């Protein structure tokens, strides 16, 4: 079900992103001009975000692997969670010594670690 519902979305590009180099890698902004071809959705122009591109409610907000993400700083953060539903992301502020013990205990519990 996950692969079918989590469909690939187009890259929503800003208007004139090819012509103006300074906006090439920037995020999307809605075109506001009254004669904008992109806003009028003329064929061959970039797509605009709309309600039809949303994800199915069952898979909304999930990691591409199908798990729900949990940020972990302590062992107590994941001790009550189910490893079949949740995947762990270890915080970047954790030191090397504590990270090794967190990873070892999480793997023993059967969790998937996203940033090992």
N, CA, C and O atoms as a Tinker XYZ file with bonds, in Angstrom:
   464  protein
     1  N      0.821000   -1.200000    0.000000    73     2
     2  CA     0.000000    0.000000    0.000000    64     1     3
     3  C      0.862000    1.259000    0.000000    63     2     4     5
     4  O      0.534000    2.256000   -0.644000    81     3
     5  N      1.963000    1.190000    0.732000    73     3     6
     6  CA     2.791000    2.389000    0.881000    64     5     7
     7  C      3.340000    2.860000   -0.462000    63     6     8     9
     8  O      3.306000    4.052000   -0.766000    81     7
     9  N      3.848000    1.918000   -1.272000    73     7    10
    10  CA     4.454000    2.315000   -2.543000    64     9    11
    11  C      3.424000    2.894000   -3.494000    63    10    12    13
    12  O      3.732000    3.813000   -4.252000    81    11
    13  N      2.205000    2.372000   -3.465000    73    11    14
    14  CA     1.175000    2.882000   -4.365000    64    13    15
    15  C      0.728000    4.276000   -3.946000    63    14    16    17
    16  O      0.524000    5.140000   -4.799000    81    15
    17  N      0.574000    4.505000   -2.655000    73    15    18
    18  CA    -0.002000    5.750000   -2.183000    64    17    19
    19  C      1.014000    6.887000   -2.146000    63    18    20    21
    20  O      0.647000    8.045000   -2.343000    81    19
    21  N      2.281000    6.574000   -1.898000    73    19    22
    22  CA     3.281000    7.627000   -1.802000    64    21    23
    23  C      3.798000    7.915000   -3.196000    63    22    24    25
    24  O      4.880000    7.467000   -3.573000    81    23
    25  N      3.022000    8.661000   -3.953000    73    23    26
    26  CA     3.352000    8.890000   -5.351000    64    25    27
    27  C      4.404000    9.991000   -5.500000    63    26    28    29
    28  O      4.575000   10.839000   -4.625000    81    27
    29  N      5.086000    9.950000   -6.614000    73    27    30
    30  CA     6.126000   10.942000   -6.877000    64    29    31
    31  C      5.483000   12.239000   -7.349000    63    30    32    33
    32  O      4.600000   12.236000   -8.207000    81    31
    33  N      5.936000   13.330000   -6.782000    73    31    34
    34  CA     5.404000   14.635000   -7.151000    64    33    35
    35  C      6.406000   15.341000   -8.063000    63    34    36    37
    36  O      7.606000   15.081000   -7.977000    81    35
    37  N      5.928000   16.230000   -8.934000    73    35    38
    38  CA     6.868000   16.976000   -9.777000    64    37    39
    39  C      7.642000   17.993000   -8.948000    63    38    40    41
    40  O      7.228000   18.363000   -7.850000    81    39
    41  N      8.760000   18.434000   -9.485000    73    39    42
    42  CA     9.488000   19.510000   -8.823000    64    41    43
    43  C      8.756000   20.803000   -9.121000    63    42    44    45
    44  O      8.626000   21.197000  -10.280000    81    43
    45  N      8.290000   21.449000   -8.101000    73    43    46
    46  CA     7.601000   22.712000   -8.302000    64    45    47
    47  C      8.653000   23.800000   -8.424000    63    46    48    49
    48  O      9.355000   24.115000   -7.463000    81    47
    49  N      8.754000   24.369000   -9.617000    73    47    50
    50  CA     9.793000   25.351000   -9.911000    64    49    51
    51  C      9.201000   26.751000   -9.920000    63    50    52    53
    52  O      8.019000   26.948000  -10.203000    81    51
    53  N     10.047000   27.707000   -9.607000    73    51    54
    54  CA     9.647000   29.098000   -9.661000    64    53    55
    55  C      9.544000   29.570000  -11.101000    63    54    56    57
    56  O     10.221000   29.043000  -11.983000    81    55
    57  N      8.713000   30.543000  -11.334000    73    55    58
    58  CA     8.556000   31.103000  -12.673000    64    57    59
    59  C      9.886000   31.729000  -13.128000    63    58    60    61
    60  O     10.548000   32.422000  -12.356000    81    59
    61  N     10.260000   31.480000  -14.366000    73    59    62
    62  CA    11.501000   31.997000  -14.966000    64    61    63
    63  C     12.763000   31.494000  -14.261000    63    62    64    65
    64  O     13.776000   32.192000  -14.237000    81    63
    65  N     12.709000   30.306000  -13.695000    73    63    66
    66  CA    13.877000   29.799000  -12.969000    64    65    67
    67  C     15.040000   29.512000  -13.915000    63    66    68    69
    68  O     16.190000   29.497000  -13.477000    81    67
    69  N     14.770000   29.285000  -15.201000    73    67    70
    70  CA    15.846000   29.029000  -16.147000    64    69    71
    71  C     16.492000   30.320000  -16.625000    63    70    72    73
    72  O     17.673000   30.329000  -16.974000    81    71
    73  N     15.741000   31.396000  -16.643000    73    71    74
    74  CA    16.251000   32.645000  -17.196000    64    73    75
    75  C     17.051000   33.446000  -16.179000    63    74    76    77
    76  O     18.018000   34.119000  -16.537000    81    75
    77  N     16.660000   33.380000  -14.935000    73    75    78
    78  CA    17.342000   34.163000  -13.903000    64    77    79
    79  C     18.137000   33.226000  -13.014000    63    78    80    81
    80  O     17.574000   32.420000  -12.274000    81    79
    81  N     19.427000   33.341000  -13.095000    73    79    82
    82  CA    20.290000   32.400000  -12.408000    64    81    83
    83  C     20.177000   32.507000  -10.894000    63    82    84    85
    84  O     20.358000   31.507000  -10.198000    81    83
    85  N     19.887000   33.673000  -10.373000    73    83    86
    86  CA    19.863000   33.855000   -8.921000    64    85    87
    87  C     18.688000   33.139000   -8.264000    63    86    88    89
    88  O     18.722000   32.887000   -7.059000    81    87
    89  N     17.648000   32.806000   -9.030000    73    87    90
    90  CA    16.511000   32.106000   -8.435000    64    89    91
    91  C     16.463000   30.634000   -8.826000    63    90    92    93
    92  O     15.475000   29.954000   -8.549000    81    91
    93  N     17.516000   30.136000   -9.466000    73    91    94
    94  CA    17.493000   28.788000  -10.015000    64    93    95
    95  C     17.314000   27.721000   -8.942000    63    94    96    97
    96  O     16.464000   26.844000   -9.098000    81    95
    97  N     18.072000   27.765000   -7.878000    73    95    98
    98  CA    17.988000   26.720000   -6.862000    64    97    99
    99  C     17.071000   27.057000   -5.709000    63    98   100   101
   100  O     16.934000   26.266000   -4.775000    81    99
   101  N     16.448000   28.206000   -5.756000    73    99   102
   102  CA    15.610000   28.648000   -4.637000    64   101   103
   103  C     14.294000   27.880000   -4.607000    63   102   104   105
   104  O     13.966000   27.144000   -5.537000    81   103
   105  N     13.555000   28.065000   -3.533000    73   103   106
   106  CA    12.281000   27.388000   -3.369000    64   105   107
   107  C     11.197000   27.979000   -4.251000    63   106   108   109
   108  O     11.423000   28.928000   -5.001000    81   107
   109  N     10.025000   27.398000   -4.141000    73   107   110
   110  CA     8.907000   27.801000   -4.975000    64   109   111
   111  C      8.246000   29.063000   -4.431000    63   110   112   113
   112  O      8.129000   29.241000   -3.218000    81   111
   113  N      7.819000   29.929000   -5.330000    73   111   114
   114  CA     6.971000   31.078000   -4.985000    64   113   115
   115  C      5.847000   31.145000   -5.989000    63   114   116   117
   116  O      6.051000   30.917000   -7.181000    81   115
   117  N      4.664000   31.456000   -5.507000    73   115   118
   118  CA     3.505000   31.507000   -6.383000    64   117   119
   119  C      3.630000   32.693000   -7.341000    63   118   120   121
   120  O      3.958000   33.798000   -6.908000    81   119
   121  N      3.372000   32.481000   -8.646000    73   119   122
   122  CA     3.413000   33.601000   -9.584000    64   121   123
   123  C      2.218000   34.523000   -9.369000    63   122   124   125
   124  O      1.081000   34.061000   -9.270000    81   123
   125  N      2.478000   35.837000   -9.296000    73   123   126
   126  CA     1.428000   36.793000   -8.943000    64   125   127
   127  C      0.972000   37.670000  -10.102000    63   126   128   129
   128  O      0.006000   38.421000   -9.962000    81   127
   129  N      1.644000   37.588000  -11.232000    73   127   130
   130  CA     1.295000   38.477000  -12.340000    64   129   131
   131  C     -0.048000   38.131000  -12.969000    63   130   132   133
   132  O     -0.439000   36.964000  -13.011000    81   131
   133  N     -0.755000   39.149000  -13.459000    73   131   134
   134  CA    -2.083000   38.888000  -14.017000    64   133   135
   135  C     -1.999000   38.247000  -15.394000    63   134   136   137
   136  O     -2.971000   37.645000  -15.848000    81   135
   137  N     -0.854000   38.364000  -16.072000    73   135   138
   138  CA    -0.674000   37.734000  -17.369000    64   137   139
   139  C      0.282000   36.551000  -17.299000    63   138   140   141
   140  O      0.790000   36.107000  -18.329000    81   139
   141  N      0.530000   36.045000  -16.123000    73   139   142
   142  CA     1.479000   34.951000  -15.939000    64   141   143
   143  C      0.937000   33.665000  -16.559000    63   142   144   145
   144  O     -0.160000   33.217000  -16.226000    81   143
   145  N      1.718000   33.081000  -17.461000    73   143   146
   146  CA     1.287000   31.846000  -18.117000    64   145   147
   147  C      1.283000   30.680000  -17.140000    63   146   148   149
   148  O      0.461000   29.770000  -17.246000    81   147
   149  N      2.190000   30.717000  -16.205000    73   147   150
   150  CA     2.224000   29.636000  -15.218000    64   149   151
   151  C      0.988000   29.697000  -14.318000    63   150   152   153
   152  O      0.413000   28.662000  -13.981000    81   151
   153  N      0.590000   30.888000  -13.938000    73   151   154
   154  CA    -0.587000   31.040000  -13.087000    64   153   155
   155  C     -1.862000   30.655000  -13.837000    63   154   156   157
   156  O     -2.797000   30.115000  -13.245000    81   155
   157  N     -1.895000   30.934000  -15.143000    73   155   158
   158  CA    -3.059000   30.568000  -15.950000    64   157   159
   159  C     -3.063000   29.092000  -16.322000    63   158   160   161
   160  O     -4.006000   28.608000  -16.948000    81   159
   161  N     -1.995000   28.368000  -15.931000    73   159   162
   162  CA    -1.860000   26.928000  -16.173000    64   161   163
   163  C     -1.900000   26.603000  -17.661000    63   162   164   165
   164  O     -2.568000   25.661000  -18.088000    81   163
   165  N     -1.177000   27.396000  -18.438000    73   163   166
   166  CA    -1.077000   27.152000  -19.879000    64   165   167
   167  C     -0.182000   25.936000  -20.106000    63   166   168   169
   168  O      0.819000   25.748000  -19.414000    81   167
   169  N     -0.553000   25.128000  -21.070000    73   167   170
   170  CA     0.128000   23.878000  -21.357000    64   169   171
   171  C      1.611000   24.114000  -21.638000    63   170   172   173
   172  O      1.976000   25.041000  -22.361000    81   171
   173  N      2.453000   23.270000  -21.062000    73   171   174
   174  CA     3.884000   23.370000  -21.283000    64   173   175
   175  C      4.608000   24.186000  -20.230000    63   174   176   177
   176  O      5.838000   24.232000  -20.231000    81   175
   177  N      3.889000   24.821000  -19.344000    73   175   178
   178  CA     4.526000   25.604000  -18.271000    64   177   179
   179  C      4.751000   24.726000  -17.048000    63   178   180   181
   180  O      4.286000   23.588000  -16.990000    81   179
   181  N      5.470000   25.268000  -16.076000    73   179   182
   182  CA     5.724000   24.521000  -14.845000    64   181   183
   183  C      4.429000   24.293000  -14.076000    63   182   184   185
   184  O      3.501000   25.097000  -14.147000    81   183
   185  N      4.381000   23.193000  -13.347000    73   183   186
   186  CA     3.199000   22.903000  -12.542000    64   185   187
   187  C      3.228000   23.726000  -11.265000    63   186   188   189
   188  O      4.292000   24.068000  -10.749000    81   187
   189  N      2.051000   24.033000  -10.771000    73   187   190
   190  CA     1.915000   24.752000   -9.510000    64   189   191
   191  C      1.372000   23.788000   -8.466000    63   190   192   193
   192  O      0.584000   22.905000   -8.805000    81   191
   193  N      1.772000   23.932000   -7.203000    73   191   194
   194  CA     1.221000   23.063000   -6.165000    64   193   195
   195  C     -0.287000   23.259000   -6.057000    63   194   196   197
   196  O     -0.776000   24.389000   -6.061000    81   195
   197  N     -1.010000   22.170000   -5.962000    73   195   198
   198  CA    -2.448000   22.240000   -5.783000    64   197   199
   199  C     -2.886000   21.051000   -4.942000    63   198   200   201
   200  O     -2.083000   20.178000   -4.613000    81   199
   201  N     -4.153000   21.028000   -4.604000    73   199   202
   202  CA    -4.656000   20.052000   -3.648000    64   201   203
   203  C     -4.590000   18.624000   -4.175000    63   202   204   205
   204  O     -4.609000   17.677000   -3.389000    81   203
   205  N     -4.514000   18.458000   -5.466000    73   203   206
   206  CA    -4.471000   17.120000   -6.047000    64   205   207
   207  C     -3.147000   16.401000   -5.841000    63   206   208   209
   208  O     -3.084000   15.183000   -6.009000    81   207
   209  N     -2.093000   17.115000   -5.483000    73   207   210
   210  CA    -0.788000   16.497000   -5.285000    64   209   211
   211  C     -0.585000   15.982000   -3.864000    63   210   212   213
   212  O      0.483000   15.454000   -3.554000    81   211
   213  N     -1.578000   16.120000   -3.002000    73   211   214
   214  CA    -1.438000   15.686000   -1.614000    64   213   215
   215  C     -1.323000   14.182000   -1.487000    63   214   216   217
   216  O     -1.723000   13.440000   -2.385000    81   215
   217  N     -0.774000   13.731000   -0.362000    73   215   218
   218  CA    -0.617000   12.307000   -0.119000    64   217   219
   219  C     -1.870000   11.738000    0.531000    63   218   220   221
   220  O     -2.671000   12.464000    1.120000    81   219
   221  N     -2.018000   10.444000    0.414000    73   219   222
   222  CA    -3.102000    9.736000    1.070000    64   221   223
   223  C     -2.930000    9.886000    2.581000    63   222   224   225
   224  O     -1.803000    9.920000    3.076000    81   223
   225  N     -4.011000    9.975000    3.298000    73   223   226
   226  CA    -3.946000   10.252000    4.736000    64   225   227
   227  C     -3.173000    9.181000    5.505000    63   226   228   229
   228  O     -2.519000    9.483000    6.503000    81   227
   229  N     -3.247000    7.950000    5.051000    73   227   230
   230  CA    -2.577000    6.860000    5.758000    64   229   231
   231  C     -1.054000    6.974000    5.694000    63   230   232   233
   232  O     -0.368000    6.521000    6.610000    81   231
   233  N     -0.519000    7.567000    4.637000    73   231   234
   234  CA     0.934000    7.634000    4.475000    64   233   235
   235  C      1.473000    9.050000    4.641000    63   234   236   237
   236  O      2.668000    9.270000    4.445000    81   235
   237  N      0.647000    9.996000    4.987000    73   235   238
   238  CA     1.089000   11.387000    5.098000    64   237   239
   239  C      2.051000   11.548000    6.269000    63   238   240   241
   240  O      1.743000   11.150000    7.393000    81   239
   241  N      3.201000   12.126000    6.005000    73   239   242
   242  CA     4.177000   12.399000    7.053000    64   241   243
   243  C      5.093000   11.242000    7.372000    63   242   244   245
   244  O      5.904000   11.351000    8.292000    81   243
   245  N      5.001000   10.137000    6.653000    73   243   246
   246  CA     5.870000    8.992000    6.920000    64   245   247
   247  C      7.205000    9.151000    6.202000    63   246   248   249
   248  O      7.311000    9.864000    5.204000    81   247
   249  N      8.206000    8.482000    6.723000    73   247   250
   250  CA     9.504000    8.393000    6.069000    64   249   251
   251  C      9.336000    7.513000    4.826000    63   250   252   253
   252  O      8.470000    6.638000    4.832000    81   251
   253  N     10.122000    7.702000    3.763000    73   251   254
   254  CA     9.978000    6.855000    2.574000    64   253   255
   255  C     10.105000    5.356000    2.844000    63   254   256   257
   256  O      9.624000    4.545000    2.053000    81   255
   257  N     10.743000    4.981000    3.948000    73   255   258
   258  CA    10.844000    3.565000    4.285000    64   257   259
   259  C      9.546000    3.021000    4.864000    63   258   260   261
   260  O      9.400000    1.807000    5.004000    81   259
   261  N      8.596000    3.900000    5.204000    73   259   262
   262  CA     7.303000    3.452000    5.721000    64   261   263
   263  C      7.152000    3.586000    7.219000    63   262   264   265
   264  O      6.088000    3.285000    7.759000    81   263
   265  N      8.202000    4.034000    7.908000    73   263   266
   266  CA     8.155000    4.188000    9.360000    64   265   267
   267  C      7.840000    5.623000    9.744000    63   266   268   269
   268  O      8.029000    6.546000    8.953000    81   267
   269  N      7.354000    5.800000   10.974000    73   267   270
   270  CA     7.228000    7.139000   11.549000    64   269   271
   271  C      8.568000    7.480000   12.187000    63   270   272   273
   272  O      9.188000    6.636000   12.835000    81   271
   273  N      9.013000    8.724000   11.999000    73   271   274
   274  CA    10.315000    9.140000   12.524000    64   273   275
   275  C     10.200000    9.644000   13.954000    63   274   276   277
   276  O      9.226000   10.308000   14.310000    81   275
   277  N     11.201000    9.324000   14.773000    73   275   278
   278  CA    11.282000    9.832000   16.136000    64   277   279
   279  C     12.704000   10.317000   16.366000    63   278   280   281
   280  O     13.664000    9.590000   16.107000    81   279
   281  N     12.840000   11.538000   16.851000    73   279   282
   282  CA    14.156000   12.081000   17.179000    64   281   283
   283  C     14.539000   11.630000   18.578000    63   282   284   285
   284  O     13.766000   11.792000   19.522000    81   283
   285  N     15.739000   11.060000   18.711000    73   283   286
   286  CA    16.158000   10.443000   19.971000    64   285   287
   287  C     17.357000   11.176000   20.548000    63   286   288   289
   288  O     18.347000   11.425000   19.861000    81   287
   289  N     17.245000   11.516000   21.828000    73   287   290
   290  CA    18.364000   12.092000   22.574000    64   289   291
   291  C     18.762000   11.219000   23.754000    63   290   292   293
   292  O     19.914000   11.239000   24.187000    81   291
   293  N     17.801000   10.448000   24.276000    73   291   294
   294  CA    18.033000    9.566000   25.422000    64   293   295
   295  C     17.413000    8.204000   25.123000    63   294   296   297
   296  O     16.594000    8.065000   24.216000    81   295
   297  N     17.814000    7.213000   25.894000    73   295   298
   298  CA    17.248000    5.872000   25.730000    64   297   299
   299  C     15.768000    5.878000   26.101000    63   298   300   301
   300  O     14.987000    5.103000   25.549000    81   299
   301  N     15.383000    6.738000   27.020000    73   299   302
   302  CA    13.978000    6.780000   27.441000    64   301   303
   303  C     13.061000    7.318000   26.351000    63   302   304   305
   304  O     11.845000    7.150000   26.437000    81   303
   305  N     13.624000    7.967000   25.319000    73   303   306
   306  CA    12.796000    8.509000   24.241000    64   305   307
   307  C     12.154000    7.417000   23.390000    63   306   308   309
   308  O     11.105000    7.644000   22.786000    81   307
   309  N     12.769000    6.235000   23.334000    73   307   310
   310  CA    12.211000    5.183000   22.490000    64   309   311
   311  C     11.899000    3.897000   23.240000    63   310   312   313
   312  O     11.543000    2.898000   22.614000    81   311
   313  N     12.020000    3.894000   24.544000    73   311   314
   314  CA    11.812000    2.651000   25.297000    64   313   315
   315  C     10.364000    2.165000   25.252000    63   314   316   317
   316  O     10.121000    0.966000   25.388000    81   315
   317  N      9.400000    3.062000   25.064000    73   315   318
   318  CA     7.987000    2.685000   25.066000    64   317   319
   319  C      7.413000    2.552000   23.652000    63   318   320   321
   320  O      6.212000    2.327000   23.506000    81   319
   321  N      8.252000    2.687000   22.593000    73   319   322
   322  CA     7.769000    2.675000   21.215000    64   321   323
   323  C      7.852000    1.283000   20.590000    63   322   324   325
   324  O      8.616000    0.430000   21.043000    81   323
   325  N      7.058000    1.070000   19.549000    73   323   326
   326  CA     7.016000   -0.200000   18.833000    64   325   327
   327  C      7.993000   -0.154000   17.654000    63   326   328   329
   328  O      7.876000    0.737000   16.813000    81   327
   329  N      8.949000   -1.082000   17.564000    73   327   330
   330  CA     9.921000   -1.043000   16.459000    64   329   331
   331  C      9.329000   -1.361000   15.089000    63   330   332   333
   332  O      9.977000   -1.111000   14.073000    81   331
   333  N      8.113000   -1.905000   15.038000    73   331   334
   334  CA     7.490000   -2.187000   13.744000    64   333   335
   335  C      6.881000   -0.934000   13.134000    63   334   336   337
   336  O      6.620000   -0.899000   11.931000    81   335
   337  N      6.648000    0.102000   13.948000    73   335   338
   338  CA     5.981000    1.320000   13.488000    64   337   339
   339  C      6.956000    2.491000   13.386000    63   338   340   341
   340  O      6.847000    3.309000   12.474000    81   339
   341  N      7.904000    2.575000   14.314000    73   339   342
   342  CA     8.764000    3.752000   14.434000    64   341   343
   343  C     10.193000    3.453000   14.015000    63   342   344   345
   344  O     10.706000    2.358000   14.248000    81   343
   345  N     10.828000    4.440000   13.395000    73   343   346
   346  CA    12.261000    4.416000   13.085000    64   345   347
   347  C     12.910000    5.571000   13.831000    63   346   348   349
   348  O     12.280000    6.606000   14.050000    81   347
   349  N     14.151000    5.398000   14.217000    73   347   350
   350  CA    14.825000    6.382000   15.064000    64   349   351
   351  C     15.795000    7.231000   14.257000    63   350   352   353
   352  O     16.480000    6.736000   13.362000    81   351
   353  N     15.843000    8.520000   14.591000    73   351   354
   354  CA    16.845000    9.434000   14.064000    64   353   355
   355  C     17.568000    9.996000   15.271000    63   354   356   357
   356  O     16.963000   10.675000   16.101000    81   355
   357  N     18.857000    9.719000   15.373000    73   355   358
   358  CA    19.631000   10.145000   16.536000    64   357   359
   359  C     20.021000   11.602000   16.361000    63   358   360   361
   360  O     20.458000   12.018000   15.288000    81   359
   361  N     19.861000   12.365000   17.417000    73   359   362
   362  CA    20.111000   13.802000   17.380000    64   361   363
   363  C     21.574000   14.086000   17.054000    63   362   364   365
   364  O     22.469000   13.330000   17.433000    81   363
   365  N     21.796000   15.183000   16.349000    73   363   366
   366  CA    23.151000   15.564000   15.967000    64   365   367
   367  C     23.981000   16.097000   17.113000    63   366   368   369
   368  O     25.203000   16.197000   17.004000    81   367
   369  N     23.330000   16.439000   18.208000    73   367   370
   370  CA    24.060000   16.980000   19.353000    64   369   371
   371  C     24.604000   15.895000   20.276000    63   370   372   373
   372  O     25.240000   16.203000   21.284000    81   371
   373  N     24.360000   14.623000   19.940000    73   371   374
   374  CA    24.833000   13.506000   20.756000    64   373   375
   375  C     26.297000   13.234000   20.429000    63   374   376   377
   376  O     26.686000   13.213000   19.262000    81   375
   377  N     27.100000   13.028000   21.462000    73   375   378
   378  CA    28.514000   12.736000   21.277000    64   377   379
   379  C     28.743000   11.307000   20.810000    63   378   380   381
   380  O     27.815000   10.500000   20.766000    81   379
   381  N     29.999000   11.002000   20.460000    73   379   382
   382  CA    30.335000    9.704000   19.872000    64   381   383
   383  C     30.138000    8.565000   20.860000    63   382   384   385
   384  O     29.643000    7.502000   20.486000    81   383
   385  N     30.522000    8.775000   22.126000    73   383   386
   386  CA    30.421000    7.710000   23.117000    64   385   387
   387  C     28.970000    7.315000   23.379000    63   386   388   389
   388  O     28.621000    6.134000   23.397000    81   387
   389  N     28.142000    8.325000   23.580000    73   387   390
   390  CA    26.729000    8.072000   23.856000    64   389   391
   391  C     26.011000    7.546000   22.615000    63   390   392   393
   392  O     25.083000    6.744000   22.728000    81   391
   393  N     26.435000    7.991000   21.435000    73   391   394
   394  CA    25.828000    7.539000   20.184000    64   393   395
   395  C     26.024000    6.037000   19.987000    63   394   396   397
   396  O     25.113000    5.337000   19.543000    81   395
   397  N     27.222000    5.547000   20.320000    73   395   398
   398  CA    27.516000    4.121000   20.156000    64   397   399
   399  C     26.598000    3.282000   21.041000    63   398   400   401
   400  O     26.075000    2.260000   20.598000    81   399
   401  N     26.402000    3.706000   22.283000    73   399   402
   402  CA    25.534000    2.936000   23.181000    64   401   403
   403  C     24.068000    3.024000   22.746000    63   402   404   405
   404  O     23.328000    2.045000   22.838000    81   403
   405  N     23.658000    4.202000   22.272000    73   403   406
   406  CA    22.277000    4.353000   21.788000    64   405   407
   407  C     22.011000    3.437000   20.599000    63   406   408   409
   408  O     20.978000    2.770000   20.548000    81   407
   409  N     22.931000    3.400000   19.648000    73   407   410
   410  CA    22.757000    2.578000   18.453000    64   409   411
   411  C     22.717000    1.092000   18.827000    63   410   412   413
   412  O     21.895000    0.334000   18.312000    81   411
   413  N     23.615000    0.691000   19.727000    73   411   414
   414  CA    23.673000   -0.721000   20.129000    64   413   415
   415  C     22.373000   -1.161000   20.784000    63   414   416   417
   416  O     21.836000   -2.217000   20.449000    81   415
   417  N     21.861000   -0.360000   21.717000    73   415   418
   418  CA    20.632000   -0.724000   22.420000    64   417   419
   419  C     19.415000   -0.659000   21.508000    63   418   420   421
   420  O     18.483000   -1.449000   21.663000    81   419
   421  N     19.413000    0.278000   20.553000    73   419   422
   422  CA    18.292000    0.384000   19.625000    64   421   423
   423  C     18.255000   -0.801000   18.670000    63   422   424   425
   424  O     17.180000   -1.307000   18.348000    81   423
   425  N     19.421000   -1.244000   18.218000    73   423   426
   426  CA    19.459000   -2.411000   17.328000    64   425   427
   427  C     19.050000   -3.683000   18.065000    63   426   428   429
   428  O     18.383000   -4.548000   17.498000    81   427
   429  N     19.451000   -3.792000   19.324000    73   427   430
   430  CA    19.033000   -4.950000   20.116000    64   429   431
   431  C     17.517000   -4.974000   20.291000    63   430   432   433
   432  O     16.909000   -6.043000   20.340000    81   431
   433  N     16.912000   -3.795000   20.384000    73   431   434
   434  CA    15.458000   -3.711000   20.526000    64   433   435
   435  C     14.743000   -3.915000   19.192000    63   434   436   437
   436  O     13.528000   -4.111000   19.173000    81   435
   437  N     15.483000   -3.872000   18.062000    73   435   438
   438  CA    14.892000   -4.137000   16.761000    64   437   439
   439  C     14.483000   -2.898000   15.986000    63   438   440   441
   440  O     13.704000   -3.002000   15.039000    81   439
   441  N     14.986000   -1.725000   16.361000    73   439   442
   442  CA    14.626000   -0.483000   15.677000    64   441   443
   443  C     15.482000   -0.280000   14.440000    63   442   444   445
   444  O     16.622000   -0.741000   14.377000    81   443
   445  N     14.923000    0.416000   13.456000    73   443   446
   446  CA    15.676000    0.860000   12.288000    64   445   447
   447  C     16.207000    2.262000   12.597000    63   446   448   449
   448  O     15.466000    3.127000   13.065000    81   447
   449  N     17.490000    2.475000   12.332000    73   447   450
   450  CA    18.114000    3.780000   12.608000    64   449   451
   451  C     18.358000    4.461000   11.268000    63   450   452   453
   452  O     19.008000    3.901000   10.385000    81   451
   453  N     17.837000    5.659000   11.127000    73   451   454
   454  CA    17.857000    6.349000    9.838000    64   453   455
   455  C     19.185000    7.047000    9.552000    63   454   456   457
   456  O     19.572000    7.174000    8.391000    81   455
   457  N     19.883000    7.497000   10.581000    73   455   458
   458  CA    21.144000    8.217000   10.357000    64   457   459
   459  C     22.282000    7.575000   11.139000    63   458   460   461
   460  O     22.870000    8.199000   12.022000    81   459
   461  N     22.582000    6.343000   10.811000    73   459   462
   462  CA    23.578000    5.590000   11.550000    64   461   463
   463  C     24.980000    6.060000   11.251000    63   462   464
   464  O     25.942000    5.521000   11.798000    81   463
